[in-house]
Amino acid sequence: MDSFGSDFSSGSSSGKMDTGTIMEQVKVQIAVANAQELLQRMTDKCFKKCVGKPGSTLDNSEQKCIAMCMDRYMDAWNTVSRAYNSRLQRERARI
């Protein structure tokens, strides 16, 4: 518990961080968690698609398949992410 509390102990003279700093730290932690989840999902999907019989090494076709799969996955994720962000901005503009 002490290590968690120590992250928030520096800052203003009262020994507590201001809300803005805490929010920024939370945003960074969420971004890291999202990136880790994206990488894990991409790895799982591409491995299942491209590797028929796991072994100690990947052959050339498996390597190419994984590279292309990861490229397509990232392209699709970026497209969806841009569309989602655009929609959020339109919704915020309406309010």
Salt bridges, closest charged atoms under 4 A:
GLU24 OE2 - LYS27 NZ 3.76
GLU37 OE2 - ARG41 NH2 2.72
GLU91 OE2 - ARG94 NH2 3.18
